[in-house]
């Protein structure tokens, strides 16, 4: 019998149909589940970004469609602005109120659910509440240290509330699915059990593997350095531009292709203008996931130049995409990348933030094409073990094991709320 999954993504910043890495992860992982014959219903606070093509991989319920909640959020924001306060709290309260909607929608689906799977978001707890009330397994997927990330890069008003929700859902999950081993400490600090943690990294679509082993043909007169991803500081865009400036001085054959958008786009344009590089740089902008292979076919080396970060918790989609497309990889030796793609075996790795090493490795690949082909072949074999359907199979095995175990324990302290739904 197939395992029926309710997949919850209550983060309003993660559109299911969208072009960002988070969107791709939700959509492709659920596609993998569906491909293995598991019926999935997706409950999303943001079904689409409104600009991307395509549709969701399975039936989807919009959690943000209640006009009353929208009106309430607007009134709260208006009053906050009138008092001279930021309206951040209005958005946070709105996200908390979505728990009522989520609980109601899950209740309607009860006879169609065997497992509740939630992508961790700052304000969501109703999925756990429902799972415990109904005696269903609850899986929590953790992709980032969300409260830390929110405080560092955005605004977080109801900080204590967000932290309390984490301390509630982390210990109660039947399994914590981490996308990187680096997140284990974050989960443990919020009460998660080490024995309930499993690592399932990001992956890549089987459609990204060209039959020939190489994504298209390249001209001999140019050597294209490619970057696929959002233009953000923690993705090393500054180091990439500095490296390319030096590479362009070494050979007139160098070109740079940037596929993605983000807050650093004005900086990228200004840097290229100031250093007279604009004619060598192509800005493709944000593209739908299905079109990424078109751009992989145009590049000679794929770069992931992450800077030195206090904690590298990423499972970079771009690395898997380069590998699947048969593109040689130059990347920072960050997180578990050296274990996944060993230096000089499946990639050329450099110390995080080292512009000099980026230049050295890219130039070496330009001059030694045979080395690039060897590295790309090895990386491609590794990527074939991390396709979305294989990752979905890992979850299916975990879910089957949990379902076969004795009744899930109720975490002390949650009994008072886990058997009652909010009114309304």
C-alpha positions in Angstrom: 0.0 0.0 0.0 1.3 3.4 -0.9 2.2 5.9 1.8 -0.1 8.9 1.6 1.7 12.2 2.5 0.5 15.6 3.5 3.4 17.9 2.7 3.2 21.2 4.5 5.1 24.4 3.4 3.7 27.2 5.6 6.6 29.6 4.7 5.1 32.5 2.8 8.6 33.2 1.4 8.8 29.8 -0.4 6.5 29.7 -3.4 6.0 26.1 -4.6 6.0 27.3 -8.2 9.0 29.6 -8.1 12.6 29.9 -9.3 14.5 30.0 -6.1 16.4 27.1 -4.6 13.9 26.6 -1.8 11.0 26.4 -4.3 12.9 23.9 -6.4 13.6 21.7 -3.4 9.9 21.6 -2.4 8.7 21.0 -6.0 11.3 18.4 -7.0 11.2 16.4 -3.8 7.4 16.2 -3.9 7.7 15.2 -7.6 10.0 12.4 -6.5 7.5 11.2 -3.9 4.7 11.2 -6.5 7.0 9.4 -9.0 7.4 6.6 -6.5 3.7 6.2 -6.3 3.1 8.0 -3.1 -0.1 10.2 -3.2 0.9 13.7 -2.0 -1.3 16.7 -1.1 0.7 19.9 -0.8 -0.5 22.5 1.7 1.3 25.8 0.9 1.1 29.3 2.2 2.5 30.5 -1.2 1.5 28.3 -4.1 3.2 30.5 -6.8 5.4 33.5 -7.2 3.1 34.7 -10.0 5.8 34.8 -12.7 7.2 31.3 -13.1 5.8 28.8 -15.6 4.6 25.3 -14.8 2.4 23.9 -12.1 2.8 22.1 -8.8 3.6 18.4 -8.9 0.4 17.3 -7.0 -2.9 18.6 -5.7 -2.2 21.8 -3.8 -4.2 23.7 -1.1 -3.6 27.5 -0.7 -3.4 28.3 3.0 -3.4 32.1 2.3 -6.7 32.5 0.6 -8.8 33.7 3.6 -9.8 37.4 2.9 -10.6 37.9 6.6 -7.1 37.1 7.6 -5.7 39.4 4.9 -7.9 42.2 6.1 -6.8 41.6 9.7 -3.2 41.8 8.7 -3.8 45.1 6.9 -5.5 46.6 9.9 -2.6 45.6 12.2 0.0 46.9 9.8 -1.9 50.2 9.5 -2.0 50.7 13.2 1.7 49.9 13.6 2.6 52.4 10.9 0.4 55.0 12.6 2.3 54.5 15.9 5.7 54.8 14.1 6.4 51.1 14.4 7.6 48.7 11.7 4.9 46.5 10.2 7.0 43.3 10.6 4.9 42.2 13.5 1.7 42.3 11.3 3.3 39.7 8.9 4.4 37.5 11.8 1.0 37.6 13.4 -0.6 36.7 10.0 1.7 33.7 9.7 0.7 32.6 13.2 -3.0 32.9 12.3 -2.4 30.6 9.3 -2.1 27.7 11.8 -5.8 27.9 12.2 -6.3 27.5 8.5 -3.7 24.7 8.3 -5.3 22.7 11.1 -8.7 22.9 9.4 -7.4 21.9 6.0 -5.5 18.9 7.4 -8.7 17.8 9.3 -10.5 17.7 6.0 -7.8 15.4 4.6 -7.6 13.0 7.5 -8.7 9.9 5.6 -6.1 10.6 2.9 -3.1 11.0 5.2 -0.6 8.4 6.6 2.3 10.8 7.3 2.6 14.5 7.9 5.8 16.0 6.4 6.6 19.6 7.0 9.3 21.9 5.7 10.2 23.9 8.8 9.0 27.5 8.9 9.2 30.1 11.6 5.6 30.2 12.7 4.1 26.8 12.0 3.0 24.3 14.6 -0.4 23.2 13.5 1.0 20.3 11.4 2.5 18.8 14.6 -0.7 19.5 16.5 -2.7 17.7 13.9 -0.3 14.7 13.7 -0.3 14.2 17.4 -4.1 14.5 17.7 -4.6 11.9 15.0 -1.7 9.6 16.0 0.2 10.1 12.7 4.0 10.2 12.2 5.4 13.8 11.9 8.5 14.5 9.9 10.2 17.9 10.1 12.5 18.9 7.3 15.1 21.5 8.4 16.9 23.4 5.6 18.4 26.3 7.5 18.9 27.8 11.0 15.8 29.9 10.5 15.6 32.1 13.6 19.4 32.8 13.3 19.0 33.5 9.6 16.0 35.7 10.1 17.7 37.9 12.7 20.9 38.2 10.7 19.5 39.0 7.3 15.9 40.2 7.8 13.6 41.4 10.6 12.3 39.3 13.5 10.0 41.0 15.9 8.3 38.1 17.8 11.7 36.4 18.4 10.6 34.6 21.6 7.6 33.2 19.9 9.6 31.8 17.0 12.1 30.3 19.4 9.3 28.7 21.5 7.8 27.1 18.4 11.2 25.6 17.5 11.5 24.2 21.0 8.1 22.7 20.6 8.3 21.0 17.2 11.9 19.9 17.1 11.7 17.5 20.1 8.3 16.2 19.0 9.2 15.1 15.5 9.3 11.4 14.8 12.2 12.2 12.4 14.2 15.4 11.7 15.2 15.5 8.1 18.3 17.7 7.7 19.6 18.8 4.3 23.1 19.1 5.7 25.0 17.5 8.6 26.0 21.1 9.7 22.4 21.6 10.9 22.7 18.9 13.6 23.9 21.3 16.2 21.1 23.7 15.5 18.6 21.0 15.9 20.1 19.6 19.0 20.1 23.1 20.6 16.3 23.1 20.1 15.8 19.8 21.8 15.9 17.4 18.8 17.0 13.9 19.5 20.2 12.9 17.8 18.8 9.4 17.1 15.8 10.8 15.2 17.9 12.9 12.8 18.6 11.8 9.3 20.4 13.7 6.5 18.8 13.8 3.0 20.6 16.5 1.0 19.4 18.3 -2.1 19.5 16.5 -5.4 19.0 16.9 -9.1 16.4 15.9 -11.7 17.2 13.0 -14.0 16.3 15.2 -16.9 19.5 17.2 -16.2 21.7 14.2 -17.3 22.4 14.5 -21.1 22.7 11.2 -22.9 26.1 12.1 -24.2 27.5 12.8 -20.7 28.0 16.5 -21.7 25.3 19.2 -21.9 25.9 20.3 -25.5 28.9 21.5 -27.4 31.1 24.5 -26.8 33.0 26.8 -29.1 36.8 26.5 -28.9 37.4 30.3 -29.1 35.7 31.1 -25.8 35.9 29.6 -22.3 32.7 30.3 -20.3 32.7 30.5 -16.5 29.2 29.8 -15.3 27.4 30.6 -12.1 23.8 29.4 -11.5 22.1 30.7 -8.4 20.8 33.8 -6.6 23.0 36.9 -6.4 23.5 37.2 -2.7 26.6 37.9 -0.6 26.8 34.5 1.1 27.0 32.9 -2.4 30.3 34.5 -3.0 29.3 36.8 -5.9 32.0 39.3 -4.9 34.8 36.8 -5.0 33.5 35.5 -8.3 33.7 38.9 -9.9 37.2 39.6 -8.6 38.3 36.3 -9.9 36.8 36.9 -13.3 38.5 40.3 -13.5 41.8 38.6 -13.1 41.0 35.8 -15.5 40.0 38.3 -18.2 43.5 39.7 -17.9 45.0 36.3 -18.4 43.2 35.4 -21.6 40.8 37.2 -24.0 38.8 34.0 -24.4 37.1 34.2 -21.0 33.4 34.9 -20.7 31.1 35.0 -17.6 27.6 33.7 -17.6 25.4 34.5 -14.5 22.1 32.7 -14.3 20.0 34.1 -11.5 18.8 37.3 -9.8 19.1 38.9 -6.4 20.0 41.9 -4.3 23.5 42.1 -5.7 22.5 42.6 -9.3 23.1 46.4 -9.2 26.5 45.7 -7.7 27.3 43.2 -10.4 26.4 45.7 -13.1 28.4 48.5 -11.5 31.5 46.3 -11.1 31.4 45.2 -14.7 31.0 48.8 -15.8 33.9 50.1 -13.7 36.2 47.3 -14.8 35.2 47.4 -18.4 33.9 43.8 -18.4 30.3 44.3 -19.4 31.0 43.0 -23.0 32.3 39.8 -21.5 29.5 39.1 -19.1 26.0 37.8 -19.8 23.3 38.3 -17.2 20.6 35.7 -18.0 18.5 36.7 -15.0 16.2 34.2 -13.2 15.0 31.3 -15.2 12.6 28.4 -14.7 14.2 25.2 -13.3 13.4 23.3 -16.5 15.5 25.7 -18.5 18.7 25.3 -16.5 20.1 22.6 -18.7 20.1 25.1 -21.6 22.6 27.2 -19.7 24.6 24.3 -18.5 25.2 23.4 -22.1 26.9 26.8 -22.6 29.5 26.8 -19.8 32.9 25.2 -19.5 33.3 25.4 -15.8 30.7 25.8 -13.0 31.7 27.8 -10.0 30.4 27.8 -6.4 32.7 30.4 -4.7 31.2 30.5 -1.2 33.0 32.8 1.3 34.1 31.9 4.8 30.9 31.6 6.8 30.4 30.9 10.5 28.3 27.9 9.6 28.0 26.3 6.2 24.6 24.6 6.2 23.9 24.7 2.5 23.2 21.7 0.2 23.9 23.6 -3.0 21.6 22.8 -5.9 24.1 24.4 -8.3 26.7 21.8 -7.5 24.4 18.9 -8.3 23.3 20.7 -11.5 26.8 21.2 -12.7 27.7 17.6 -11.9 24.6 16.2 -13.7 25.3 18.4 -16.8 28.9 17.1 -17.1 30.3 20.5 -16.2 33.7 20.6 -14.3 33.3 22.1 -10.9 35.3 24.8 -9.1 34.0 25.3 -5.6 34.8 26.3 -2.0 35.8 23.5 0.3 32.9 24.3 2.5 30.6 22.0 4.7 30.5 18.5 3.4 31.4 19.4 -0.2 34.9 17.9 0.2 33.3 14.6 1.2 30.8 14.6 -1.6 33.1 15.9 -4.3 36.7 15.1 -3.3 39.4 17.6 -4.4 41.2 16.6 -7.7 38.9 13.6 -8.0 35.4 15.1 -8.7 36.1 18.9 -8.4 38.8 21.5 -7.8 38.2 22.9 -4.3 39.6 26.0 -2.8 39.6 27.6 0.7 36.4 29.7 1.1 36.9 33.2 -0.2 40.3 32.6 -1.9 40.1 34.6 -5.1 43.7 33.5 -6.0 42.8 29.8 -5.9 39.6 30.3 -7.9 41.7 31.9 -10.6 44.3 29.1 -10.4 41.8 26.3 -10.7 39.7 27.9 -13.5 42.8 28.7 -15.5 44.1 25.1 -15.0 40.8 23.7 -16.4 41.0 26.1 -19.4 44.5 24.8 -20.3 43.8 21.2 -19.4 40.5 20.2 -21.0 41.2 16.5 -20.4 41.4 17.1 -16.6 38.0 18.8 -16.8 36.5 15.9 -18.6 37.8 13.4 -15.9 36.5 15.5 -13.0 33.1 15.9 -14.7 32.7 12.2 -15.3 33.4 11.4 -11.6 31.1 14.2 -10.4 28.4 12.9 -12.8 28.6 9.4 -11.3 28.2 10.9 -7.8 25.2 13.0 -8.9 23.4 9.9 -10.2 23.2 8.7 -6.7 21.4 11.9 -5.6 18.6 12.2 -8.0 15.3 13.4 -6.5 13.7 10.0 -7.0 16.5 8.3 -5.0 16.1 10.8 -2.2 12.4 10.3 -2.2 13.1 6.5 -1.8 15.1 7.3 1.3 12.2 9.1 2.8 9.8 6.3 1.8 12.0 3.8 3.6 12.1 6.0 6.8 8.3 6.5 6.7 7.7 2.8 6.3 9.9 2.1 9.3 8.2 4.7 11.5 4.7 3.5 10.5 5.7 -0.1 11.4 6.9 1.0 14.9 4.7 1.1 18.0 2.4 4.0 18.5 4.3 7.3 18.6 5.0 8.7 22.0 3.4 11.9 23.1 6.0 14.5 24.2 5.4 15.5 27.8 3.9 19.0 28.0 1.9 18.8 24.8 -1.0 16.8 25.9 -3.1 19.8 26.9 -3.2 21.1 23.3 -2.6 18.1 21.0 -6.2 16.8 21.3 -8.1 20.0 20.7 -8.5 22.3 17.7 -8.8 26.0 18.0 -12.3 27.4 17.6 -13.5 28.9 14.4 
